[in-house]
Amino acid sequence: MSEIWHWLRHHLIPCPVKWLTGLDCPGCGFQRSLLALLQGNFGKSLELYPATIPLLLLFALALWQKNRPTGVKEHCLRILVYITGSIILVSYMLKVTGTGCHVH
């Protein structure tokens, strides 16, 4: 199993924004965060990209609602979109200004 993690870590999709500009985009860190989450390292996942868990919940809820239109109300999805977007925005602003968490 460690071979799979090693391979995945070394075959992440490169960020085109970072490649073109040299700057992180608001999504930079998601893949590494997802790998940490899949390995059960919730703290590392949060440190790498705080919006990973809310994004996964949002996608799962949206898919679930699509298959069960009477199940989840649209306003619940909208609230989760706003919460997730806020987390992405705040964490990106902290990263850009250098006041956020630093991964070593």
ABEGO torsion letter per residue (X at the ends): XAAAAAAAAAABBBBAAAAAAGBBBAABGAAAAAAAAAAGBAAAAAAABAAAAAAAAAAAAAAAAAABAAABBAAAAAAAAAAAAAAAAAAAAAAAAGABBBBX
